[in-house]
Amino acid sequence: MKQTVIVIVMFLFCAIGCGRGNHSQSNAAIESEIQRLESAKWHPSLLGGAEGNMALFAEDFVTVQFGADLQGGVERKLNTYASMSGPEGVRFRQFLDQSHFELSDWRFIHVDAAGVVASYQVNAQSLGWKAYATSVWAKREDRWKTVFYQASMAK
């Protein structure tokens, strides 16, 4: 009986440890993919133009302080997807492609298997602009999509 209990306990420890290892590996792969996609949004031409860029955003995407306003203007936009595909979006993507942004200090929070919060620092030295950016990503129809974005100026 004692040996059976020891075997069961060892089996449970192994199962818990193995499960954690796989979960962490899975989280690391998700974080790598989210960081790659989020970084690409700062250089839209790498995504193959407007269509590739727009594919990263959910149709119900919401943002706070979206756009090229580097002076700290805050605006909450609820129907951003539509405006991003118009002339305003074209100008903004051109601005991003012409600027250099350093992204660092990445942090990830896994809400569940289909939801991740990514937070990082943005530094555009040539523009004298620093910010903390946060994006919420949701896996929809087997693709990661940004559902929320906010940037706040950093000191």
N, C-alpha and C positions, 0 to 999 in steps of 0.2 A: 504494500500500500504506500509506504513512504517513498519507494522508488518511483511509483506511478505519479505521485504528486510532484516529485522533483522533475520528472520528464515533462509533465504538463506545464509546470512553471517555466522550465527552460524553453519549451516550445512557444509559450506566450511571449517571453522576452525576445526571442528570435523574431516572431511574427511582428511584434511592435517595432523592434529595431529595423527590420527589413522594410516595413511599411513606411517608416520615417525616412529612410534613405531614398526610397523611390519617390516619396512625396517631395522631398527637397530637390531631387534631381529634376522632377517635373516642374517645380516652381522656378528653378534656375533656367530651364529651357524657356518657360513662359516669359520670365523677366528679360532674357536675352532678346527674344522676339519683340516684346513691347518696346524695349530700348531702341532696337533697330528701327522699328516703325516710327516711334516718336522722334528720333533723330532725323529721319528722312523728311518729316514734315517741315523741318527748318530749311530744307533744300529741295523744294518741290520738283525741280527739273529731274532729280534722281529717280522720281517716281513715274517718269514718262509723261509729264504734263498734267493738265487739269484733271483729266479722268483718273489717272493713277492717284493723284492727291485726294480727290474727292472720295475715292474708294475707302479711305481710312476714316471717314466720318460717317456717323449714323445719320439717317434722315431727320431724327428728332434731336440732333446735337444742340447743346446749349453752351454758351460761353460767357465769361465775364472778362472784360478788358481784352477783347479780340481785336486784332488789326494792328496797323503800323503806328498807333499813337504811343509813342515812347515817353510821353510827358506825364503819364499816370492817370489819364482819363479812364474812367470806369463806365462800362456800358454792359447791360445784360441783354443779350440777344437770344431770342427763343427760336427764330426761324433762320438760323445762320446758314444752314445748308443751301438754301435758295440763293442768298446773297453771295455766298462763296463761289458759286458757279457763274456769277455775272461779272461785269466790268470791275467792281470793287475787289473781287476775289482775284482776278487776273493781275491787277496792280499790286495787290498784297503778295502774291506768289513771286512776282518779278522783284519786289523789294527784298524778300527773303533770299532769293537766289543771288542777289547782288551784294548781300551782306555776309559777314562771317560771325558765326555764333559758336561759342565754346559751351558745351553742355557737360555738367559735372555733378558730383555729389548725389547720385541716383539713390532713391529709396522706393521700395515697392511694398504695398499692402495688398494681400490676396483676400478679397472679399469672399470669394468662393471660386470654384473651378472655372467660372465664366465671367469673373469680374476682378479687375486689378486697378489699383490706384498707383500711378507713377508720379513721383515728385522729384524735382531736380533743380539745379541752379543754371541759369543762362547768363552768359557774359558776352556782350557785344562791345568789345573794347573800343573799336573804331567809332562807335556811336555814343560811347560813354553811358552805356545802359547795362544794368544788372537787374535780374529778376529771379524770383522763385516761381517755377511753373508746376502746375499739377494737372494731370489728365486722368480721366476715368475711362477705362477701356472695358468694353463688354464683348464677349464672344457671341456673335450672332450669325446664324447660318454658316457655321464653321470658319468664320473670319473675324479677326479682331477689329473693332470699330471704336473710335473715340466718341463717347457720348457727352462728355463734359470737359471743359478746359478753362483754367484760370491762371493768369500771370499777375504777380504783384511785384512792384519794384522793390529791389533790395538796397540796403545801405552799404 
